[in-house]
């Protein structure tokens, strides 16, 4: 299915294979949030609470993917959840969802270019950070500008490195837990003693709710399956296959990793560490542990940047395709790339990068707060759109005609909505994330008002 509303403006090329979509979905769940934010989650919710929060987060993401799967298979379009929200919720909601998602990724892009540069300074301390940031920005832009095939091949490469690193970490970590691998100079069976050393919930049960925003943000990227469906050669087979393996991937890569991390590092130690994975490898006596993890995290950052530029450019294109932005952004070149949308998204990332340096406490704080809040709001729109889609579908068709169905409809989508709403409310209990509400809600209101004043429709 194509959703181009303008003729003679070029076509996307369905050159992503099932393998590409599988690797995209695989790598999408292993982002910088896992490597860099896991210590924060353990410190806030406690070791056991962190495991529980990631397990709940995995279930929520899986439920969201079930709704997205039905929509993406029935309508494999590049606009994905923006298009679904526009058609099945309201025009204003689609407009708001698209801008929230675009800001989410462009802010992340700016942060990732700077983060990658800072990691490189570990090896090249005399080289200014801006040189590395500019280099990585050009590399990521070049990969996306070539073709969707080059994007998907690069993402497959990045994903394979991350997957291998996590597998090695889990295997060696389990060995250290059972005393088979030396840890901190001893072959002692640590087992799970750190998990409950401070009680199950040292900061109270509400701490689990308060960290759910950070957990959901760590899981962001799984929804890329929906966007990529519009450029996949066989979405009816590839999308359900990727969706079905989501829960397994989340449990293996996130929950088991957090179990190992929380079991090996005491709560206080994990909370103050900016690199808990490096700490674990160091304690195992693995040579060049810091350098190895530096490379893996650099790969994760470049992967996130690669996916982020792809997603943000397609979201801008979708806004223009729905008549919500200038028609010039609809143009797709002969390589199947919406170049104008790609350039504007890269410009947004560069502005985000500059704001992080020159306006860290004002503009950048607002952007980061909106970005964290945006993930949950975008996810919320997916089950809401799916419920309305199924209602419209059943007016002329039966459920059996759907190639992929959300099970237990509409009960599961409603449960998904409630769980996501709870995670949004949980932000209020965490002072470090409360700005997400202060900036996110007014931004949503602004988007709705602008859309109404501009198009006279909600």
Kinemage of the C-alpha trace (Angstrom):
@kinemage 1
@onewidth
@group {chain A} dominant
@subgroup {mainchain}
@vectorlist {calphas} color= white
{ca unk a 1} P 0.000 0.000 0.000
{ca unk a 2} L 1.319 3.451 -0.931
{ca unk a 3} L 0.103 6.591 0.784
{ca unk a 4} L 1.544 9.245 -1.537
{ca unk a 5} L -0.923 12.092 -1.831
{ca unk a 6} L 1.105 13.897 -4.517
{ca unk a 7} L 1.892 12.634 -8.003
{ca unk a 8} L 5.250 12.847 -9.790
{ca unk a 9} L 7.172 13.493 -6.570
{ca unk a 10} L 9.154 10.243 -6.545
{ca unk a 11} L 8.617 6.944 -4.746
{ca unk a 12} L 10.099 5.207 -1.744
{ca unk a 13} L 11.890 1.990 -2.633
{ca unk a 14} L 10.879 -1.206 -0.856
{ca unk a 15} L 14.453 -2.463 -0.523
{ca unk a 16} L 14.453 -3.517 3.117
{ca unk a 17} L 14.363 -7.285 3.419
{ca unk a 18} L 13.019 -9.417 6.252
{ca unk a 19} L 16.598 -9.701 7.539
{ca unk a 20} L 16.981 -5.924 7.630
{ca unk a 21} L 13.707 -5.446 9.500
{ca unk a 22} L 14.625 -8.190 11.963
{ca unk a 23} L 18.042 -6.610 12.658
{ca unk a 24} L 16.443 -3.160 12.886
{ca unk a 25} L 13.972 -4.411 15.471
{ca unk a 26} L 16.744 -6.323 17.233
{ca unk a 27} L 19.108 -3.385 17.431
{ca unk a 28} L 16.333 -0.915 18.095
{ca unk a 29} L 15.835 -2.192 21.629
{ca unk a 30} L 19.548 -2.015 22.482
{ca unk a 31} L 20.205 1.692 22.590
{ca unk a 32} L 22.273 4.038 24.688
{ca unk a 33} L 19.584 3.911 27.399
{ca unk a 34} L 20.592 0.367 28.327
{ca unk a 35} L 24.308 1.137 28.491
{ca unk a 36} L 24.167 4.572 30.103
{ca unk a 37} L 20.903 4.812 32.108
{ca unk a 38} L 20.704 1.409 33.781
{ca unk a 39} L 22.715 2.596 36.796
{ca unk a 40} L 20.220 5.437 37.355
{ca unk a 41} L 17.291 2.996 37.281
{ca unk a 42} L 18.948 0.682 39.809
{ca unk a 43} L 19.694 3.613 42.129
{ca unk a 44} L 16.145 4.986 41.948
{ca unk a 45} L 14.055 1.804 42.114
{ca unk a 46} L 16.565 -0.516 43.800
{ca unk a 47} L 18.050 -3.655 42.180
{ca unk a 48} L 14.877 -5.749 42.408
{ca unk a 49} L 12.711 -2.748 41.552
{ca unk a 50} L 14.821 -2.045 38.457
{ca unk a 51} L 14.371 -5.609 37.216
{ca unk a 52} L 10.629 -5.372 37.843
{ca unk a 53} L 10.370 -2.002 36.080
{ca unk a 54} L 12.201 -3.309 33.003
{ca unk a 55} L 10.007 -6.404 32.982
{ca unk a 56} L 6.855 -4.275 33.146
{ca unk a 57} L 8.345 -2.002 30.481
{ca unk a 58} L 9.012 -4.998 28.232
{ca unk a 59} L 5.398 -6.118 28.567
{ca unk a 60} L 4.104 -2.605 27.808
{ca unk a 61} L 6.295 -2.325 24.714
{ca unk a 62} L 5.143 -5.734 23.526
{ca unk a 63} L 1.505 -4.688 23.941
{ca unk a 64} L 2.193 -1.509 21.951
{ca unk a 65} L 3.870 -3.598 19.232
{ca unk a 66} L 0.814 -5.867 18.997
{ca unk a 67} L -1.339 -2.847 18.157
{ca unk a 68} L 1.278 -1.427 15.818
{ca unk a 69} L 1.598 -4.800 14.088
{ca unk a 70} L -2.060 -4.849 13.105
{ca unk a 71} L -1.889 -1.307 11.739
{ca unk a 72} L 1.474 -1.740 9.971
{ca unk a 73} L 0.464 -4.956 8.208
{ca unk a 74} L -2.914 -3.553 7.127
{ca unk a 75} L -1.351 -0.221 6.083
{ca unk a 76} L 2.443 -0.500 5.614
{ca unk a 77} L 3.047 3.189 5.030
{ca unk a 78} L 6.075 5.361 5.716
{ca unk a 79} L 4.145 7.751 7.960
{ca unk a 80} L 3.278 4.867 10.312
{ca unk a 81} L 1.753 6.015 13.623
{ca unk a 82} L 1.500 9.632 12.409
{ca unk a 83} L -0.664 8.472 9.529
{ca unk a 84} L -2.656 6.133 11.800
{ca unk a 85} L -3.264 8.873 14.392
{ca unk a 86} L -4.332 11.274 11.628
{ca unk a 87} L -6.790 8.811 10.079
{ca unk a 88} L -8.166 7.104 13.178
{ca unk a 89} L -7.945 9.637 16.037
{ca unk a 90} L -7.914 13.195 14.677
{ca unk a 91} L -5.934 15.467 12.368
{ca unk a 92} L -4.663 17.490 15.321
{ca unk a 93} L -3.512 14.364 17.140
{ca unk a 94} L -1.628 13.168 14.063
{ca unk a 95} L 0.035 16.580 13.741
{ca unk a 96} L 1.025 16.605 17.421
{ca unk a 97} L 2.305 13.008 17.414
{ca unk a 98} L 4.502 13.677 14.379
{ca unk a 99} L 6.132 16.776 15.880
{ca unk a 100} L 6.652 15.090 19.255
{ca unk a 101} L 8.361 12.184 17.534
{ca unk a 102} L 10.456 14.457 15.316
{ca unk a 103} L 11.668 16.460 18.323
{ca unk a 104} L 12.358 13.227 20.218
{ca unk a 105} L 14.772 12.009 17.536
{ca unk a 106} L 16.376 15.321 16.541
{ca unk a 107} L 17.191 16.096 20.183
{ca unk a 108} L 18.599 12.582 20.553
{ca unk a 109} L 20.646 13.061 17.373
{ca unk a 110} L 22.324 16.210 18.671
{ca unk a 111} L 23.076 14.525 21.985
{ca unk a 112} L 24.440 11.424 20.248
{ca unk a 113} L 26.841 13.347 18.004
{ca unk a 114} L 28.255 15.087 21.066
{ca unk a 115} L 28.316 11.828 23.053
{ca unk a 116} L 30.184 10.027 20.270
{ca unk a 117} L 32.721 12.855 20.132
{ca unk a 118} L 33.314 12.660 23.891
{ca unk a 119} L 33.860 8.892 23.661
{ca unk a 120} L 36.458 9.410 20.925
{ca unk a 121} L 38.321 11.840 23.157
{ca unk a 122} L 39.179 8.904 25.402
{ca unk a 123} L 41.486 7.726 22.614
{ca unk a 124} L 42.329 11.106 21.081
{ca unk a 125} L 42.253 13.634 23.954
{ca unk a 126} L 44.080 16.343 22.004
{ca unk a 127} L 41.502 16.463 19.181
{ca unk a 128} L 38.633 18.960 19.772
{ca unk a 129} L 35.230 17.325 20.328
{ca unk a 130} L 33.558 19.383 17.588
{ca unk a 131} L 35.729 17.721 14.919
{ca unk a 132} L 34.514 14.253 15.886
{ca unk a 133} L 30.914 15.484 16.225
{ca unk a 134} L 31.044 16.975 12.719
{ca unk a 135} L 32.654 13.810 11.329
{ca unk a 136} L 30.013 11.483 12.777
{ca unk a 137} L 27.213 13.814 11.652
{ca unk a 138} L 28.552 13.659 8.089
{ca unk a 139} L 28.894 9.862 8.231
{ca unk a 140} L 25.326 9.354 9.467
{ca unk a 141} L 23.981 11.847 6.937
{ca unk a 142} L 25.913 10.136 4.137
{ca unk a 143} L 24.559 6.688 5.045
{ca unk a 144} L 20.966 7.953 5.015
{ca unk a 145} L 21.448 10.055 1.869
{ca unk a 146} L 22.706 7.127 -0.243
{ca unk a 147} L 19.593 4.920 -0.086
{ca unk a 148} L 17.344 3.025 2.293
{ca unk a 149} L 19.435 -0.050 1.487
{ca unk a 150} L 22.617 1.612 2.782
{ca unk a 151} L 20.751 2.693 5.929
{ca unk a 152} L 19.466 -0.830 6.598
{ca unk a 153} L 22.839 -2.493 5.907
{ca unk a 154} L 24.611 -0.079 8.255
{ca unk a 155} L 21.970 -0.643 10.927
{ca unk a 156} L 22.352 -4.412 10.562
{ca unk a 157} L 26.101 -4.036 11.131
{ca unk a 158} L 25.658 -1.803 14.188
{ca unk a 159} L 23.011 -4.141 15.609
{ca unk a 160} L 25.221 -7.221 15.284
{ca unk a 161} L 27.973 -5.578 17.355
{ca unk a 162} L 25.520 -4.591 20.102
{ca unk a 163} L 23.930 -8.042 20.187
{ca unk a 164} L 27.308 -9.790 20.457
{ca unk a 165} L 28.388 -7.445 23.271
{ca unk a 166} L 25.205 -8.076 25.274
{ca unk a 167} L 25.447 -11.858 24.814
{ca unk a 168} L 29.059 -11.828 26.035
{ca unk a 169} L 28.099 -9.640 28.996
{ca unk a 170} L 25.229 -11.931 30.026
{ca unk a 171} L 27.270 -15.147 29.673
{ca unk a 172} L 30.311 -13.832 31.564
{ca unk a 173} L 28.092 -12.092 34.112
{ca unk a 174} L 26.168 -15.285 34.866
{ca unk a 175} L 29.503 -17.053 35.209
{ca unk a 176} L 30.635 -14.471 37.771
{ca unk a 177} L 27.347 -14.777 39.661
{ca unk a 178} L 27.879 -18.520 40.057
{ca unk a 179} L 31.589 -18.225 40.883
{ca unk a 180} L 32.780 -19.676 37.569
{ca unk a 181} L 34.381 -16.405 36.449
{ca unk a 182} L 36.689 -14.346 38.665
{ca unk a 183} L 35.024 -11.191 39.953
{ca unk a 184} L 36.850 -8.559 41.980
{ca unk a 185} L 39.751 -10.993 42.366
{ca unk a 186} L 37.638 -13.845 43.799
{ca unk a 187} L 35.812 -16.928 42.516
{ca unk a 188} L 32.840 -16.414 44.819
{ca unk a 189} L 29.245 -17.353 44.016
{ca unk a 190} L 27.693 -13.894 44.429
{ca unk a 191} L 24.333 -15.162 43.184
{ca unk a 192} L 21.527 -12.683 43.968
{ca unk a 193} L 22.660 -11.281 47.320
{ca unk a 194} L 22.787 -7.667 46.079
{ca unk a 195} L 19.219 -7.816 44.772
{ca unk a 196} L 17.600 -7.712 48.192
{ca unk a 197} L 20.470 -6.333 50.314
{ca unk a 198} L 18.579 -3.050 50.750
{ca unk a 199} L 15.106 -4.604 50.738
{ca unk a 200} L 12.895 -5.247 47.733
{ca unk a 201} L 11.912 -1.595 47.296
{ca unk a 202} L 14.388 0.590 49.245
{ca unk a 203} L 12.867 3.820 47.918
{ca unk a 204} L 9.266 2.632 48.083
{ca unk a 205} L 6.998 1.080 45.493
{ca unk a 206} L 6.236 4.460 43.910
{ca unk a 207} L 9.881 4.602 42.733
{ca unk a 208} L 9.077 1.872 40.196
{ca unk a 209} L 6.364 4.056 38.673
{ca unk a 210} L 8.651 7.105 38.671
{ca unk a 211} L 11.400 5.362 36.673
{ca unk a 212} L 9.011 4.060 34.015
{ca unk a 213} L 9.618 7.131 31.825
{ca unk a 214} L 13.361 6.378 31.761
{ca unk a 215} L 12.615 2.691 31.114
{ca unk a 216} L 10.235 3.504 28.259
{ca unk a 217} L 12.791 5.904 26.802
{ca unk a 218} L 15.385 3.105 26.944
{ca unk a 219} L 12.977 0.921 24.951
{ca unk a 220} L 12.326 3.620 22.336
{ca unk a 221} L 13.299 2.442 18.878
{ca unk a 222} L 11.101 -0.651 18.748
{ca unk a 223} L 8.413 1.410 17.002
{ca unk a 224} L 10.787 1.898 14.045
{ca unk a 225} L 9.356 -1.372 12.713
{ca unk a 226} L 6.208 0.556 11.818
{ca unk a 227} L 8.052 3.295 9.926
{ca unk a 228} L 10.302 0.826 8.116
{ca unk a 229} L 7.276 -1.241 7.026
{ca unk a 230} L 6.649 1.365 4.329
{ca unk a 231} L 10.005 0.516 2.725
{ca unk a 232} L 10.068 -3.252 3.347
{ca unk a 233} L 9.719 -5.642 0.411
{ca unk a 234} L 7.288 -8.021 2.142
{ca unk a 235} L 5.728 -6.317 5.199
{ca unk a 236} L 2.928 -8.891 5.594
{ca unk a 237} L 5.513 -11.516 6.549
{ca unk a 238} L 8.379 -9.424 7.919
{ca unk a 239} L 6.415 -7.231 10.359
{ca unk a 240} L 4.569 -10.067 12.204
{ca unk a 241} L 7.842 -12.011 12.467
{ca unk a 242} L 9.586 -9.007 14.029
{ca unk a 243} L 6.648 -8.340 16.377
{ca unk a 244} L 6.409 -11.952 17.565
{ca unk a 245} L 10.029 -12.007 18.681
{ca unk a 246} L 9.845 -8.634 20.452
{ca unk a 247} L 9.043 -9.926 23.935
{ca unk a 248} L 11.796 -12.539 23.752
{ca unk a 249} L 14.368 -9.959 22.681
{ca unk a 250} L 13.312 -7.539 25.395
{ca unk a 251} L 13.526 -10.172 28.127
{ca unk a 252} L 16.889 -11.494 26.924
{ca unk a 253} L 18.626 -8.210 26.212
{ca unk a 254} L 17.158 -5.946 28.872
{ca unk a 255} L 15.812 -7.963 31.771
{ca unk a 256} L 18.639 -10.532 31.884
{ca unk a 257} L 21.200 -7.763 31.487
{ca unk a 258} L 19.708 -5.803 34.393
{ca unk a 259} L 19.557 -9.010 36.486
{ca unk a 260} L 23.297 -9.530 35.918
{ca unk a 261} L 24.142 -5.868 36.500
{ca unk a 262} L 22.047 -5.565 39.669
{ca unk a 263} L 23.386 -8.874 41.009
{ca unk a 264} L 27.058 -8.008 40.543
{ca unk a 265} L 27.089 -4.329 41.540
{ca unk a 266} L 25.813 -3.064 44.918
{ca unk a 267} L 22.995 -0.527 44.640
{ca unk a 268} L 25.071 2.473 45.754
{ca unk a 269} L 27.924 1.592 43.416
{ca unk a 270} L 25.629 1.176 40.407
{ca unk a 271} L 23.899 4.461 41.150
{ca unk a 272} L 27.031 6.626 41.072
{ca unk a 273} L 28.613 4.919 38.070
{ca unk a 274} L 28.313 6.500 34.648
{ca unk a 275} L 29.600 3.286 33.083
{ca unk a 276} L 28.304 0.253 35.039
{ca unk a 277} L 29.131 -2.158 32.202
{ca unk a 278} L 32.762 -1.038 32.245
{ca unk a 279} L 32.827 -1.531 36.039
{ca unk a 280} L 31.615 -5.131 35.687
{ca unk a 281} L 34.130 -6.013 32.962
{ca unk a 282} L 36.910 -4.331 34.958
{ca unk a 283} L 36.068 -6.392 38.045
{ca unk a 284} L 36.242 -9.530 35.898
{ca unk a 285} L 39.808 -8.587 35.018
{ca unk a 286} L 39.095 -8.402 31.300
{ca unk a 287} L 41.947 -6.515 29.554
{ca unk a 288} L 41.012 -3.230 27.903
{ca unk a 289} L 37.468 -3.518 29.333
{ca unk a 290} L 36.929 0.233 29.249
{ca unk a 291} L 38.129 0.473 25.636
{ca unk a 292} L 35.949 -2.440 24.532
{ca unk a 293} L 32.820 -0.960 26.104
{ca unk a 294} L 33.777 2.476 24.791
{ca unk a 295} L 33.658 0.986 21.282
{ca unk a 296} L 30.370 -0.834 21.927
{ca unk a 297} L 28.701 2.288 23.347
{ca unk a 298} L 30.061 4.305 20.414
{ca unk a 299} L 28.440 1.749 18.100
{ca unk a 300} L 25.147 2.039 20.015
{ca unk a 301} L 25.271 5.834 19.703
{ca unk a 302} L 25.948 5.700 15.954
{ca unk a 303} L 23.174 3.133 15.559
{ca unk a 304} L 20.738 5.397 17.404
{ca unk a 305} L 21.859 8.333 15.274
{ca unk a 306} L 21.426 6.336 12.081
{ca unk a 307} L 17.908 5.243 13.061
{ca unk a 308} L 17.041 8.670 14.420
{ca unk a 309} L 17.853 10.529 11.215
{ca unk a 310} L 15.939 7.936 9.195
{ca unk a 311} L 12.865 8.150 11.461
{ca unk a 312} L 12.809 11.948 11.752
{ca unk a 313} L 13.176 12.494 8.000
{ca unk a 314} L 10.291 10.090 7.271
{ca unk a 315} L 8.138 11.805 9.876
{ca unk a 316} L 8.700 15.210 8.250
{ca unk a 317} L 7.927 13.702 4.863
{ca unk a 318} L 4.702 12.241 6.259
{ca unk a 319} L 3.639 15.644 7.646
{ca unk a 320} L 4.160 17.199 4.203
{ca unk a 321} L 2.404 14.282 2.514
{ca unk a 322} L -0.674 14.893 4.672
{ca unk a 323} L -0.651 18.573 3.698
{ca unk a 324} L 0.544 19.745 7.115
{ca unk a 325} L 3.908 21.064 5.875
{ca unk a 326} L 5.262 22.627 2.688
{ca unk a 327} L 4.856 20.424 -0.376
{ca unk a 328} L 8.592 20.719 -1.155
{ca unk a 329} L 9.306 18.185 1.598
{ca unk a 330} L 7.339 15.504 -0.267
{ca unk a 331} L 9.938 15.254 -3.026
{ca unk a 332} L 11.734 11.882 -3.099
{ca unk a 333} L 14.889 11.562 -5.207
{ca unk a 334} L 15.799 8.704 -7.546
{ca unk a 335} L 17.463 6.825 -4.688
{ca unk a 336} L 14.187 6.755 -2.721
{ca unk a 337} L 15.368 9.373 -0.203
{ca unk a 338} L 13.278 12.422 0.873
{ca unk a 339} L 16.367 14.663 0.696
{ca unk a 340} L 14.748 17.953 1.775
{ca unk a 341} L 13.213 16.301 4.853
{ca unk a 342} L 16.592 14.660 5.553
{ca unk a 343} L 18.438 17.995 5.374
{ca unk a 344} L 15.932 19.753 7.651
{ca unk a 345} L 16.098 16.910 10.195
{ca unk a 346} L 19.900 17.112 10.188
{ca unk a 347} L 19.665 20.888 10.659
{ca unk a 348} L 17.368 20.294 13.638
{ca unk a 349} L 19.933 17.914 15.135
{ca unk a 350} L 22.715 20.492 14.714
{ca unk a 351} L 20.592 23.184 16.387
{ca unk a 352} L 19.878 20.760 19.229
{ca unk a 353} L 23.618 20.148 19.567
{ca unk a 354} L 24.346 23.888 19.757
{ca unk a 355} L 21.568 24.417 22.302
{ca unk a 356} L 23.122 21.719 24.524
{ca unk a 357} L 26.341 23.767 24.552
{ca unk a 358} L 25.088 27.358 24.637
{ca unk a 359} L 21.615 27.081 26.237
{ca unk a 360} L 21.821 23.948 28.357
{ca unk a 361} L 19.611 25.268 31.183
{ca unk a 362} L 16.900 26.807 28.995
{ca unk a 363} L 16.262 25.700 25.411
{ca unk a 364} L 18.019 22.346 25.676
{ca unk a 365} L 16.347 21.486 29.002
{ca unk a 366} L 12.943 22.092 27.397
{ca unk a 367} L 13.829 19.999 24.324
{ca unk a 368} L 15.142 17.060 26.339
{ca unk a 369} L 12.110 17.150 28.627
{ca unk a 370} L 9.724 17.120 25.657
{ca unk a 371} L 11.714 14.271 24.046
{ca unk a 372} L 11.416 12.000 27.080
{ca unk a 373} L 7.713 12.772 27.424
{ca unk a 374} L 7.163 12.281 23.666
{ca unk a 375} L 7.987 8.569 23.608
{ca unk a 376} L 5.105 7.613 25.882
{ca unk a 377} L 2.630 9.963 24.165
{ca unk a 378} L 3.528 8.579 20.730
{ca unk a 379} L 3.098 5.036 22.047
{ca unk a 380} L -0.261 6.029 23.560
{ca unk a 381} L -1.532 7.046 20.133
{ca unk a 382} L -0.859 3.565 18.686
{ca unk a 383} L -3.399 1.465 20.680
{ca unk a 384} L -5.894 4.354 20.486
{ca unk a 385} L -5.585 4.381 16.680
{ca unk a 386} L -5.791 0.577 16.537
{ca unk a 387} L -9.055 0.496 18.511
{ca unk a 388} L -10.653 3.002 16.127
{ca unk a 389} L -9.169 1.270 13.080
{ca unk a 390} L -10.727 -2.057 14.095
{ca unk a 391} L -14.109 -0.380 14.631
{ca unk a 392} L -13.992 1.083 11.122
{ca unk a 393} L -12.704 -2.164 9.635
{ca unk a 394} L -15.563 -4.172 11.126
{ca unk a 395} L -18.123 -1.939 9.422
{ca unk a 396} L -17.286 -3.550 6.062
{ca unk a 397} L -14.996 -6.482 6.859
{ca unk a 398} L -14.578 -9.322 9.336
{ca unk a 399} L -11.638 -9.868 11.671
{ca unk a 400} L -10.673 -12.972 9.686
{ca unk a 401} L -9.787 -10.786 6.704
{ca unk a 402} L -6.961 -9.139 8.633
{ca unk a 403} L -3.529 -10.631 7.916
{ca unk a 404} L -2.399 -9.787 11.446
{ca unk a 405} L -4.723 -9.211 14.399
{ca unk a 406} L -4.107 -7.734 17.832
{ca unk a 407} L -5.153 -10.549 20.184
{ca unk a 408} L -7.966 -10.086 22.700
{ca unk a 409} L -9.125 -6.901 21.017
{ca unk a 410} L -10.088 -4.405 22.433
{ca unk a 411} L -9.116 -5.546 25.946
{ca unk a 412} L -5.326 -5.593 25.383
{ca unk a 413} L -5.231 -2.168 23.673
{ca unk a 414} L -7.184 -0.652 26.579
{ca unk a 415} L -4.808 -2.278 29.089
{ca unk a 416} L -1.912 -0.808 27.097
{ca unk a 417} L -3.453 2.655 27.289
{ca unk a 418} L -3.916 2.399 31.070
{ca unk a 419} L -0.317 1.202 31.654
{ca unk a 420} L 1.106 4.007 29.491
{ca unk a 421} L -1.091 6.585 31.229
{ca unk a 422} L 0.246 5.388 34.600
{ca unk a 423} L 3.835 5.818 33.389
{ca unk a 424} L 3.019 9.389 32.291
{ca unk a 425} L 1.521 10.171 35.714
{ca unk a 426} L 4.548 8.561 37.363
{ca unk a 427} L 6.706 11.392 36.034
{ca unk a 428} L 5.180 13.648 38.679
{ca unk a 429} L 6.877 11.635 41.447
{ca unk a 430} L 10.392 12.025 40.056
{ca unk a 431} L 11.758 15.543 40.423
{ca unk a 432} L 14.515 14.881 37.872
{ca unk a 433} L 11.941 14.029 35.178
{ca unk a 434} L 9.065 16.309 36.192
{ca unk a 435} L 10.118 18.856 33.590
{ca unk a 436} L 8.725 16.397 31.015
{ca unk a 437} L 5.232 17.357 32.173
{ca unk a 438} L 6.034 21.062 32.537
{ca unk a 439} L 7.278 21.343 28.961
{ca unk a 440} L 5.589 18.370 27.269
{ca unk a 441} L 1.954 19.218 28.046
{ca unk a 442} L 2.223 22.905 26.996
{ca unk a 443} L 3.963 21.805 23.781
{ca unk a 444} L 1.092 19.416 23.005
{ca unk a 445} L -1.445 22.178 23.653
{ca unk a 446} L 0.539 24.509 21.368
{ca unk a 447} L 0.551 21.893 18.572
{ca unk a 448} L -3.216 21.369 18.817
{ca unk a 449} L -3.911 25.124 18.877
{ca unk a 450} L -1.571 25.819 15.962
{ca unk a 451} L -3.167 23.058 13.910
{ca unk a 452} L -6.657 24.370 14.665
{ca unk a 453} L -5.745 27.988 13.826
{ca unk a 454} L -3.914 26.922 10.655
{ca unk a 455} L -6.308 24.264 9.329
{ca unk a 456} L -9.539 25.033 11.261
{ca unk a 457} L -9.767 21.385 12.367
{ca unk a 458} L -8.939 19.597 15.588
